Every structure is written in structure tokens, then in C-alpha cells.
Amino acid sequence: MATLRSLLLAALLWVPAEALSCYGDSGQPVDWFVVYKLPAHSGSRDTPKGLTYKYMDQNSDGWQDGVGYINSSEGAVGRSLQPLYRKNSSQLAFLLYNDQPPKSSSARDSTGHGHTKGKQLTYTYPLVYDHKLEGFFAQKLPDLETVIKNQHVLHEPWNSSVILTSQAGATFQSFAKFGKFGDDLYSGWLAEALGTNLQVQFWQNSPGILPSNCSGAYQVLDVTQTGFPGPSRLTFSATEDHSKWCVAPQGPWACVGDMNRNKAETHRGGGTVCTQLPSFWKAFQSLVKDWKPCIEGS
């Protein structure tokens, strides 16, 4: 999972500009960071299952072991989300959304909503289960009112791409599709938009998995094995990993998002955020250990 300024996991936050920042595992502000939560089996006997992670930001040389566990208030995720827990602040607005909301919420069933964790919300159609949008924020951000009211884009085009620029000037490109787009994000749009072959990691336990696709100008290949560098030589299969990312085998693109490659999600909203940052591409390209070749004719 990746964070970029106002995008923090499944929460979208607004705080005073002077206080807005991502905080890295070091406890210091960073321009961007990536947290990769590891599968449950990857920890030792003394490690809580599913809470260890790898970490990277613009200052690190590739992947590092996370500081503590992913649910710790001392790590990058906990520090960056701290404003969310000060809900009584008049200088805070937020939306919380997930296609699998907490059982304690009154959110409706997620059927028809996006399989989404990231931006361009009128396209990705998130299932909002909690929010605070009042006063100045409600006036300044009318589009978020429509999202809270369960509204979405009503006409073509059913997909949208926008450029995002970090405070330090790093460029990211957000790709988002609504359910009526009716095609796979990767083989139906992203590979051609980026002009490159793609290796795609996604959760491969759901029904209707789409096979590797070589029918277009660019190949879209399903990653089957992921491995982190280092002494532990940690490896795991796509059936154990719920993350969704893709990388161009020869560079320079790498993307982190929320879409699986299966038939159902061709008709659901979602997207991905891509960048050509060399360190970002190198880190993800090094993870790919195996993939499925295309079947002849596909």
C-alpha cells in the first residue's frame, strides 16, 4: 500500500497546510513512502501474524524492515494517520471508506461499489462508512459531498487520468475507472496508456481470474511469485499476498493500486497510482520472481 500526501490508506484527510505531511518510519516528514504488509506466514513464531512490513521512502536505499508492527503508532502508517484520531479538531475533515467496512459501521453492502482504496472518488465509487465534512471544508470540496451522498460519475468517459505532484516535486499519475468502464484496468487501459508491458501482482484466490494477456500491443503478465532481497530471502506466492501493484519489466513505470485481475472487477470501480521514479521502479522490479506466460492466442 502506498501513501501520497492526502492519500493515507483508506482515509482521506485534510489538515492545515503547514501541518500536512507524511511521516516516515524515522519519525521525520517524508515526501512519500511505501509500506508493503507481508503475508501472515512470513513472521517468526514470536511475531504477530500479518503485522510485519517492509518500508521504503525517497531517502532509503530500497526496501527496509519496518519499524515494529504495522499497527504501531510509532511507524510511518501510525504517525501519518494521527490527525484522524483527533476527530474533534475544527481543522480536520476526513472520509473513511473500504469495500469491507468494519462490522461496527452501518454502511451498506459493498455490491456495486468500487474495490478501491485511492483517489478520484467519483470514479472509484467508494463505500464511505464514516466522515466529517463541515464548514469551510464542505464549501471548498463540494465533490466530496456527492461522494458521501453515494453519487458518482453519470456519463462517459468512464475512466480518468490525472497528474499528481508531491510537495517536493515528484510526479505521480492516477488512473481511475468506474464500473461501467467494463474492462480490466491493466490490459484494457493501463498498459497502452503507459506504453509498456506490465507484470501484475494481485490476489489470485477470487473466482474468474483473468489469465496473462498478450492479445494487444503490450503484454500483461500475472505475477505468481514475489521475493524480497536480503538475508531472509523472503518469498511468497500471489495466493498468499493481497497487495495489488504492477511494474514495467524494463522500466521506467511502477504502480500501486487496488484492482485485482478478475472478471467481477472489470465491472467495479478502482484504480492505481503510477510513477517513473527510478528508486520506486527498481524496488518493485526486484520483487518479481515468477509469472504466468500467455496461453497461445490470448
Sequence and secondary structure as in RCSB ss.txt:
>XXXX:A:sequence
MATLRSLLLAALLWVPAEALSCYGDSGQPVDWFVVYKLPAHSGSRDTPKGLTYKYMDQNSDGWQDGVGYINSSEG
AVGRSLQPLYRKNSSQLAFLLYNDQPPKSSSARDSTGHGHTKGKQLTYTYPLVYDHKLEGFFAQKLPDLETVIKN
QHVLHEPWNSSVILTSQAGATFQSFAKFGKFGDDLYSGWLAEALGTNLQVQFWQNSPGILPSNCSGAYQVLDVTQ
TGFPGPSRLTFSATEDHSKWCVAPQGPWACVGDMNRNKAETHRGGGTVCTQLPSFWKAFQSLVKDWKPCIEGS
>XXXX:A:secstr
 EEBTTEETTEEEE  GGG  EE TTSSEES EEEEE  GGGS TTS TT  EEEEETTSSS EE SS TT TTS
HHHHHTGGGG TT TT EEEEE SS  TTS     TTS    SS HHHH   EEEEE  HHHHHH HHHHHHHTT
    SS  EEEEEEE TT  EEEEEEE GGG S HIIIIIHHHHTS EEEE    SSSB   B SSSS EEEEEE
EE  STT  EEEGGG    EEE TTSS EEEES  SBTGGGGS EEEEEE  HHHHHHHHTTEEEE    TT 
